[in-house]
Structure formats: structure tokens, C-alpha cells
Amino acid sequence: MHASTRVEHAFEVAIVSRNAKTVEALRSYLHAANVGVHPIEEIGTCARRSRTHAFVIFPDDYRWESVVAAIADLDVAHPKALPVLVTAQPKRFEALVDRERVVIIARPAWGWTILDAIRAHVATTNGDKLER
């Protein structure tokens, strides 16, 4: 009989990107920091993801309309989860989002910049309750 071992992560994050190298690099960094990571390739499906504290979205990988719709969907489906937009065009997104609700990080970005933003969010919200 094999005992199953379940790793308890500090919190859960979805990475929304079409770039496999981007996903793998950030996933590796976050895993090393004890963060559960769930990659999502199609931005239109990210709001379906449950049990997530933050959604790290690389919006430059998608059409503008898809990003706008995904942010609106996340606001409804996951009001406590933090959307983090990592983009080469931060000014383009500043007018789109509520800066109190969405974090915009200029690309290129270091993993710790993304992680620090998520940790700050988890610390100020009820971090032990996952957004379903």
C-alpha cells in the first residue's frame, strides 16, 4: 500500500500565457517558493479555475478583447483573487483596470516582483480561504 503525499502550498496561482518558456520559468520560480501553480493557455477559460489566490496574466499573448473579457469574468467569478497583468505595454492597461483591484507589472519582470505582489495581496485578504 502506497501512502499518498499531498504537498500543502502557501497559496495557489494560475499563470495565463501561451508562451511555454514564460510559463515554465515562472512556474519553476513559484514552486521553489512553495506556491501551487496551474498553467492556463486559453485566457477565455481562466475564470473557470477554482481555488486560486491570483491570476498572473501575460496579456500581450492575447487579443485585446479577450483580455478585457477575461478581466471582467475574473472580477465576477473570483472577486477576492488578484489579477496580475505582466505586460510590455503597462500604460495601455492602466485605463482599463481598477488599480486598487488589479496589479500591472511592466515586462520584463522578475519572478520575485510577481511573487511579492501576490504575497502582499494574500496577507491583506483572508489568505487561508481560497477563492472558489
N, C-alpha and C positions, 0 to 999 in steps of 0.2 A: 504494500500500500504506500502510495506516494503522498506526502504532505504537500499541500499547495501553499505556496508562499505568495502573499499579496503585498506589494510594496505600497506603503502609505506615502503619498506625496504631500508636500506642503500646500499645494493648490493645483488646479487644473487650468491649462491654457490650450486654446485652439490656434493653430497657425494656418492662415488662409493665404495661399500662394500657389502659383502654377510653376514656380521655379524650384525644381527638386534640390538644387545645391543650396539655395536660401533656406528651404525647409530643414534640410539635414544639418546645416551649420547651426541654426538656431535651436533645433531640437536637441542636438548634442550638448550645447551650452546649458539649456534649461534643465535637461536630465541631470547633468552634473550638479545643478543647484537644487535637486530634489523636487522638480516641478514635473507634473504629469503633462504630456504633450499629445495632442491629437491633430494631425495634419488634415487640412481640408483643401481640396483642389478647386472645387466649384464654389464660387462666392455665393451663388444663389441658394446653396444648401446650408450655409453656416448657422443660420438661426435655428435649424433643427437640432443642432448639437446640444446635448443636455449636460448638466453637471460641469459647468465651466465658469471660472472666475474672470477670464479675459479672452478676448479675441484679438490676436495680433494679425492685422490685415495688411497685406502689401498691395495697395490699390492700383499701383502702376501696372500690375499684371492683368487688369480687367478694364472693360468699358466703363466709362463714367456713369452711365445709367445703372449698371449693375452694382456699382459701389454705393450710389445713392440709395437704391432699393435695399441693399443688404444692411446698411446702417439704420434705415428706418425699421426694417424687420427685427434687428437686434434690439432696438430701443423698446419694441413691444414685447418680444419674446423673452428677453433677458435684461430687464431694467437694472439689475444690480451688477451685471457683468460689465467690465471695462473694455470698450473698443479702443485699440491702439492702432493708429494708421502710421505705417512706416513708408515714407514716400520721398521721392526726389523733388516733388513739387508741393511742399507744405503750404505755400500761400494759396494754391488752388483749392485746398480743402478747408482752410480756416473759415471761409464764409459759409461753408456747407454745414458745419457741425457746431454743436454747443461745446465750447472749450471747457466747460465745467464737467461735461459728461464724456467727452472723447479726447484722448491724448493723441497729438500729432508729433511724430518724431521724424526729423529730416534724415534722409538716406544719403550717404551710407551711415549706418547706425551700429554701435557696439551692442553686443548682447546684454551687457550689464546695464545699459541705458534703458533698454526694454524691460529687463527684469526689475530694476529699481522702480519704474513707473507702476508695474503690476504689484510689487510688494507694498508700495505706498497705498495703493487702492485697497488691497486686501486688508491692510492694517486699519484703514479708516471705515471699512464696511464690516459686516458680520462675516469675517473670513472663514469661520468654520461652517457656514451654511452655503453650500454650493447652489449656484443658480441652475434651476432645473428647466 
